[in-house]
Amino acid sequence: MYHPRQVSATPIAAGKIRHPDVAALDLATIMRTVGDPVRLAIVRLVADGAEHSCSDLQAALSIPASTGSYHLRLLREAGVTRTRADGTARLISLRRDDLEARFPGLVDVLTRS
Amino acid sequence: MYHPRQVSATPIAAGKIRHPDVAALDLATIMRTVGDPVRLAIVRLVADGAEHSCSDLQAALSIPASTGSYHLRLLREAGVTRTRADGTARLISLRRDDLEARFPGLVDVLTRS
């Protein structure tokens, strides 16, 4: 089971975008999360290493904003992607280094097949 | 979506154990299927290349037969494992070559992390 931030040394500021630590990444959780065609497509889009806005990703996949937000939240909570606030925009990137450190080869499998 | 054997050149014999063709293997389906702690544990047990009986796998994981049958069916239907009938026994093995052919590196990611 996936337990995000069971122990946190610092209080969570209101509105802070939370990401699991590298040590908390769980392979089964990640596999389950990317095992969805829309989320797998998002992973492949952000695998270019750039930050992508939610709206750009939603447009690229022709999905409504509510659907996109849902999938992006699951990817973030599983530790696959990082979400950064830039004003009112949310910029999404792949946590490639973190994923590679914990599960070597996983990003390659997800993006080259 | 996963559509096993949409087109089949040969009739399915009654009781035949069905497996998706290599060409029908779908990465999202496989990821979703192995994205469960019990099924991931089964994959790691059969990654030794041997055939394992259902009962041995269930005993190794301390799960009831009904639970084991359910998880083994999902793994077989996703194309992760092969099930062979030997009398009344069912022997399970990893489709390592098929998985490697379609998704190079996947088995390594699942088994070494």
Interface residues (C-beta under 8 A of the other chain):
Chain A: M1 L27 A28 T29 I30 M31 R32 T33 V34 G35 D36 P37 L40 R102 F103 P104 G105 L106 D108 V109 L110 R112 S113
Chain B: M1 L27 A28 T29 I30 M31 R32 T33 V34 G35 D36 P37 L40 R102 F103 P104 G105 L106 D108 V109 L110 R112 S113
